Amino acid sequence: MTASVSVIGALVALIVAIALILRKVPPAYGMMIGAFVGGLVGGIGMMDTVNLMMDGAKNIIPAVLRILAAGVLAGVLIESGGAKTIAETLVKKVGETRALLALAFATMVLTAVGVFIDVAVITVAPIAIAIAQRAHLSKMAILLAMIGGGKAGNIMSPNPNAISAADAFHVSLTSVMAAGIIPALVGLAVTYFLAKKLTHKGSMVEPNTAVHQGEQELPSFGAAIFAPLVAIVLLSLRPLFGIVVDPIVALPVGGIAGALVMGRLKHLNNYAISGLSKMTGVAVMLLGTGTLAGNIANSQLKDVIIDALTASGLPAYLLAPISGALMSLATASTTAGTAVASSVFGSTIMELGVASLGAAAMIHAGATVFDHMPHGSFFHATGGSVNMQMKERLRLIPYETLVGLVLAGVSTLVFGVLGWFL
C-alpha cells in the first residue's frame, strides 16, 4: 500500500521548495529538498518519502527523453540563425507601422515552432530595440508584446511543457498543440491591445543601445522554416493517418532535415551539443519536479482542493486550469507547472468526467498564468534582453498575468464550458 502524505506535509513541501527557489537554490534541488522535508513532516518516514520521490521521477522520464531529443531541433533553429531569419522576415512582412503586433507575432511563431520562450524573446529583442528607437516605443510595450506572443506560441508548440502535458494524459503531442491554437490567437490580440496601452509608459529605449549580433550568414526563410515543418508533419501523421511517429524521432529528424536544407549539415553536431545544453537544465528541473509531484500526488492535499471545489458549487473542469495556475505560481515555470499539475491532478480530473485532451489543454494554458514570477529564470532573462531595471520589470507582472488569464480562460471556455474536442 502506497504511503499517504498529510495535507500539512504537502503544503510544507511546496513552501520549502518555493522558499529555496526564491533563495536562488537551483529549482531541481529546491523541489527535491521540498519533497523530502514534506514527506518527513507528512508522517511517512524516510524510506517511504524516498520511494515516493523516486516513483514521481520515474513517471517523468518519458517526457525527459523526448525533451532531450527536442534539443536537436532547437539547436538547429537557434545556432544556424534560422530563428533570427524567421523573426526578421515576419517583422518585415507585418510592417513597422504595426510594430508591436509584428513583435508579438514573430515571438509567437518562433515559440510555436519549437524555440524556448525565453530564447525566442532574446532572439527577437535586438529587432524590438531597433524598432523601438525609431518608433519611440517604451521598453514595457515591446517586452510585453514579445512575452505575450511567446506565451501564445508556447501553448501550441512542441516545447517541453506541451510534451509534459501530452505524456501525462497519453494524448498525441499534435493534439495538445492544436488545442492551443484558438486560445493563442485570442491571447495574441489581447497582447497587442495591452502593449499599445503601454507605448509611452515607463522608460524608453536609449539611443545607440541596439544589440549588434555577429555577421553570421543567415539562411533563407524557406530553409529556416523547413526544420519545424518536417517535425510537425511527422507528428501529424498520427492524428491524420494513424501512423505513430514519436516526438523522440520526429523532433530530431526535423532538425537534421533543416540542417541539410540550410546547407549546414557539417555543423549538425555542434548544433546538437548547443541544443542539448539548453535542454539539459529543463530535463534536470523536470526530474526534480517529478520528486515533488510524487509527494503531492500521494498526499491528501488534492482531496482537500477537490472537496473545496465541490463545496463551492463550481464545475469540476475548473480544477484543470486552477491547478496549472497554482503550480506555475509555485515553480515560476510553464514546464514544471504543467508537469506537476498533470501528475498530481490528472487522473482525478479525468475521473470527474473531463476528457483527457481537454484536461491537458486547460492545465497547459493555466500554467502560463504565473510562469513569469520573479523566482523563475524567465523573469530575469526577459528583463535583461531589453536592459530593463528590476523595478520596472516588476510593474509588467500584472499585464503578463492578464495575458495568461486570457489564455487559460479561453481554453476553459473551449474545452470546459463548450466541451469542444479535436
C-alpha positions in Angstrom: 0.0 0.0 0.0 1.3 3.4 -1.0 2.1 5.8 1.9 0.0 8.9 2.1 1.4 12.3 3.0 -0.7 14.6 5.2 -2.0 17.9 3.9 0.5 19.7 6.2 3.3 17.7 4.7 2.3 18.5 1.1 2.0 22.2 1.9 5.4 22.2 3.7 6.8 20.5 0.6 5.5 23.4 -1.6 6.5 26.1 0.8 10.1 24.8 1.3 10.5 24.4 -2.5 9.3 27.9 -3.2 11.4 29.4 -0.4 14.6 27.7 -1.6 14.0 28.7 -5.3 13.5 32.3 -4.1 16.9 32.0 -2.3 18.4 31.1 -5.7 18.8 27.4 -5.0 18.6 25.5 -8.3 14.9 24.6 -8.9 15.7 20.9 -9.2 17.4 20.8 -5.8 14.7 23.1 -4.2 11.9 20.8 -5.3 13.8 17.6 -4.2 14.5 19.1 -0.8 10.9 20.3 -0.5 9.6 16.8 -1.4 11.9 15.2 1.2 11.1 17.6 4.0 7.4 17.4 3.2 7.4 13.7 3.3 9.0 13.6 6.8 6.7 16.3 8.1 3.8 14.5 6.5 4.4 11.5 8.7 5.5 8.8 6.3 9.2 8.3 7.3 12.4 8.5 5.3 12.2 5.3 3.2 8.6 5.9 2.1 9.5 9.5 1.3 12.4 8.5 -0.9 10.2 5.9 -2.6 7.6 8.4 -3.5 10.2 10.8 -4.8 11.7 8.0 -7.0 8.3 7.0 -8.3 7.5 10.6 -9.2 10.8 11.0 -11.0 10.2 7.7 -12.9 6.9 9.0 -14.2 8.5 12.0 -15.7 11.3 10.1 -17.5 9.4 9.6 -20.9 8.9 13.4 -21.1 12.6 14.0 -20.2 13.8 11.7 -23.0 11.5 13.5 -25.6 12.7 16.9 -24.3 16.3 15.9 -24.8 15.5 14.7 -28.3 13.9 18.1 -29.0 17.3 19.7 -28.4 18.4 18.8 -31.9 15.6 20.9 -33.5 16.1 23.8 -31.0 19.8 23.8 -31.6 19.5 23.8 -35.4 17.0 26.7 -35.3 18.9 28.9 -32.9 22.6 28.2 -33.8 22.1 28.2 -37.6 20.5 31.7 -37.5 17.2 30.1 -38.7 15.3 31.5 -35.7 16.6 35.0 -36.4 15.7 34.7 -40.1 12.1 33.7 -39.2 11.8 36.6 -36.7 13.2 39.2 -39.1 11.1 38.0 -42.0 7.8 38.1 -40.0 8.5 41.5 -38.6 9.2 42.9 -42.1 6.0 41.2 -43.5 3.8 42.6 -40.8 5.5 46.0 -41.1 6.8 48.6 -38.6 3.5 50.5 -38.7 2.2 47.7 -36.6 5.4 47.2 -34.8 4.0 45.8 -31.6 1.8 43.3 -33.4 4.8 42.3 -35.6 7.0 41.7 -32.5 4.2 39.7 -30.7 3.5 37.6 -33.9 7.2 36.9 -34.6 7.8 35.7 -31.0 4.6 33.6 -31.1 5.7 31.9 -34.3 9.3 31.3 -33.0 8.0 29.7 -29.8 5.3 27.7 -31.7 7.9 26.1 -34.0 10.0 24.8 -31.0 12.2 27.6 -29.7 12.1 28.1 -25.9 10.0 31.1 -24.9 12.9 32.9 -23.2 15.3 32.2 -26.2 12.5 33.4 -28.5 12.3 36.7 -26.6 16.1 37.1 -26.5 16.2 36.4 -30.3 13.6 39.0 -31.2 14.8 41.6 -28.6 17.5 43.2 -30.8 14.9 43.7 -33.6 12.5 45.1 -31.0 15.1 47.5 -29.6 15.9 48.8 -33.1 12.2 49.3 -33.9 11.5 50.9 -30.5 14.2 53.5 -31.1 12.7 54.5 -34.5 9.1 54.4 -33.4 9.6 55.8 -29.9 8.1 52.8 -28.1 8.7 52.1 -24.4 10.6 49.1 -23.1 7.5 47.9 -21.3 5.5 47.9 -24.6 8.0 45.9 -26.6 8.7 43.5 -23.8 5.0 42.8 -23.2 4.5 42.3 -26.9 7.2 39.7 -27.0 6.3 37.9 -23.8 2.6 37.8 -24.7 3.4 36.5 -28.1 5.7 33.9 -26.6 3.0 32.8 -24.1 0.6 32.3 -27.0 3.1 30.4 -29.0 4.1 28.3 -26.0 0.7 26.6 -25.7 0.8 25.4 -29.4 4.4 24.3 -29.6 6.4 21.1 -29.4 8.2 22.6 -26.4 8.8 20.7 -23.1 5.6 22.0 -21.5 3.5 20.5 -24.3 5.5 17.3 -24.2 4.8 17.0 -20.5 1.1 17.5 -20.9 0.9 15.0 -23.8 2.8 12.4 -21.9 0.8 12.8 -18.6 -2.5 12.4 -20.4 -1.5 9.9 -23.0 -2.6 12.1 -25.9 -0.7 13.0 -29.1 1.6 16.0 -29.0 0.0 17.4 -32.1 -3.4 17.3 -30.4 -2.1 19.3 -27.4 -0.5 21.8 -29.8 -3.7 22.1 -31.9 -5.7 22.6 -28.7 -3.8 25.8 -28.0 -4.5 27.5 -31.4 -7.8 29.3 -30.5 -6.6 30.5 -27.1 -3.3 31.6 -28.6 -4.9 33.7 -31.3 -7.1 35.4 -28.7 -4.1 35.9 -26.5 -2.2 37.5 -29.4 -5.0 40.0 -29.9 -5.1 40.9 -26.2 -1.3 41.2 -26.0 -1.4 43.7 -28.9 -4.1 45.7 -27.2 -2.3 45.8 -23.8 1.1 46.6 -25.4 -0.4 49.6 -27.2 -1.6 50.9 -23.9 2.0 50.8 -22.7 3.5 52.5 -25.7 4.6 55.6 -23.7 4.7 54.2 -20.2 7.9 53.5 -18.4 11.4 54.1 -19.7 12.2 54.5 -23.4 14.9 52.7 -25.3 18.1 54.8 -25.1 19.8 55.9 -28.3 22.5 53.7 -29.6 21.6 50.7 -27.4 20.7 48.3 -30.2 22.3 44.9 -29.7 24.6 44.1 -32.5 24.9 40.4 -33.3 27.5 38.6 -35.2 27.9 38.7 -39.0 26.6 35.2 -39.4 25.3 34.4 -42.9 21.6 33.7 -42.3 19.6 31.0 -44.2 16.6 31.9 -46.3 13.2 31.9 -44.7 12.1 28.8 -46.7 15.2 26.9 -45.5 14.8 28.1 -41.9 11.1 27.1 -41.6 11.8 23.7 -43.2 13.0 22.1 -39.9 9.9 22.7 -37.8 7.6 22.0 -40.8 9.2 18.5 -41.2 8.8 17.8 -37.4 5.2 19.0 -37.4 4.3 16.9 -40.5 5.8 13.8 -38.9 3.9 14.4 -35.7 0.7 15.0 -37.7 0.8 11.5 -39.2 -0.7 10.0 -36.0 -3.9 12.0 -35.9 -4.3 12.1 -39.7 -3.4 8.6 -40.7 -2.9 6.6 -37.5 0.9 6.4 -38.2 2.7 7.0 -34.9 6.0 8.9 -35.1 7.0 9.6 -31.6 8.4 13.1 -30.8 11.7 11.3 -29.8 12.1 10.6 -33.5 10.1 13.4 -35.2 11.8 16.4 -33.5 15.5 15.3 -34.2 14.6 14.3 -37.8 13.1 17.8 -38.3 16.3 19.3 -37.0 18.5 17.1 -39.2 16.3 17.8 -42.3 16.6 21.6 -41.6 20.3 21.5 -41.3 20.5 19.6 -44.6 18.3 22.1 -46.5 20.2 25.0 -45.0 23.5 23.5 -46.1 24.7 23.3 -42.5 24.8 19.5 -42.1 28.5 19.6 -41.2 27.6 21.8 -38.2 24.9 19.4 -37.0 26.9 18.0 -34.2 27.7 21.5 -32.8 24.0 22.4 -33.1 23.0 19.3 -31.3 25.5 20.0 -28.5 24.2 23.5 -28.1 20.6 22.3 -28.1 21.3 19.6 -25.6 22.9 22.1 -23.3 19.7 24.2 -23.4 17.5 21.1 -22.8 19.6 19.6 -20.0 18.7 22.3 -17.5 15.0 21.7 -18.3 15.4 17.9 -18.1 17.1 18.1 -14.7 14.5 20.5 -13.4 11.7 18.1 -14.5 13.3 15.2 -12.6 13.2 17.5 -9.5 9.7 18.4 -10.4 8.8 14.7 -10.5 10.0 14.1 -7.0 7.8 17.0 -5.8 4.9 15.7 -7.8 5.3 12.2 -6.3 5.0 13.7 -2.8 1.9 15.8 -3.6 0.2 13.2 -5.8 0.2 10.8 -2.8 -1.0 13.3 -0.3 -4.4 14.3 1.0 -3.9 17.9 -0.4 -5.6 17.1 -3.7 -8.6 15.7 -1.9 -8.9 18.9 0.1 -8.7 21.0 -3.0 -11.3 18.8 -4.8 -13.6 18.9 -1.7 -13.3 22.7 -1.6 -14.1 22.9 -5.3 -17.2 20.7 -4.9 -18.4 22.6 -1.9 -18.1 25.9 -3.8 -20.5 24.5 -6.5 -18.1 25.3 -9.3 -17.8 22.9 -12.2 -15.2 20.1 -11.9 -13.3 21.1 -15.1 -12.1 24.3 -13.3 -9.7 22.1 -11.4 -7.5 21.8 -14.5 -6.7 25.5 -15.2 -6.6 26.3 -11.4 -4.1 23.5 -10.7 -2.0 24.6 -13.7 -2.0 28.2 -12.5 -1.2 27.3 -8.9 1.7 25.0 -9.8 3.1 27.6 -12.2 2.9 30.1 -9.3 4.9 27.6 -7.1 7.5 26.8 -9.7 7.6 30.0 -11.9 7.8 27.7 -14.9 5.3 26.7 -17.6 7.0 23.3 -17.9 7.3 22.5 -14.2 3.8 23.8 -13.5 2.3 21.7 -16.3 4.2 18.6 -15.2 3.3 18.9 -11.5 -0.3 19.7 -12.1 -0.7 16.9 -14.7 1.0 14.3 -12.5 -0.9 15.3 -9.3 -4.4 16.1 -10.6 -4.5 14.4 -14.0 -6.2 11.2 -13.0 -8.6 12.9 -10.6 -9.7 15.4 -13.3 -10.4 12.6 -15.7 -12.3 10.7 -13.0 -14.5 13.7 -12.6 -15.6 13.4 -16.2 -13.2 15.7 -18.1 -11.8 14.3 -21.3 -8.0 13.8 -21.4 -7.3 16.3 -24.2 -9.4 18.9 -22.6 -7.7 18.4 -19.2 -4.3 18.6 -20.8 -5.2 21.8 -22.8 -6.6 23.6 -19.7 -3.7 22.6 -17.4 -1.3 23.7 -20.1 -2.9 27.1 -20.6 -3.3 27.5 -16.8 0.4 27.1 -16.4 1.0 30.3 -18.3 -0.8 32.5 -15.8 2.1 32.8 -13.3 5.1 31.4 -15.1 6.8 34.8 -15.2 7.1 35.3 -11.4 10.4 36.7 -10.1 11.7 33.4 -8.5 12.0 31.9 -12.0 14.7 32.5 -14.7 12.2 33.7 -17.3 11.5 36.9 -15.4 15.2 37.9 -15.3 16.2 36.6 -18.8 13.4 38.6 -20.5 14.1 41.8 -18.5 17.8 41.6 -19.3 17.0 41.2 -23.0 15.9 44.9 -23.2 18.1 46.2 -20.4 15.1 46.8 -18.1 15.6 47.7 -14.4 14.1 45.4 -11.8 11.5 47.9 -10.5 10.1 48.4 -14.0 10.2 44.7 -14.8 8.1 44.1 -11.7 5.5 46.6 -13.0 4.9 44.4 -16.0 3.8 41.3 -14.0 0.1 42.3 -13.8 -0.1 42.6 -17.6 1.7 39.3 -18.2 -0.7 37.7 -15.7 -3.7 39.1 -17.6 -2.4 37.6 -20.8 -2.0 34.2 -19.1 -5.5 34.5 -17.6 -6.9 35.2 -21.1 -5.2 32.1 -22.5 -6.5 29.9 -19.6 -9.9 31.5 -19.7 -10.4 30.9 -23.5 -9.0 27.3 -23.2 -11.5 26.7 -20.3 -14.4 28.1 -22.4 -13.5 26.0 -25.4 -12.8 22.7 -23.6 -14.6 23.0 -20.3 -17.8 25.1 -20.9 -18.3 24.2 -24.6 -16.7 20.8 -24.5 -15.0 21.0 -27.9 -12.5 18.3 -28.6 -10.2 17.8 -31.6 
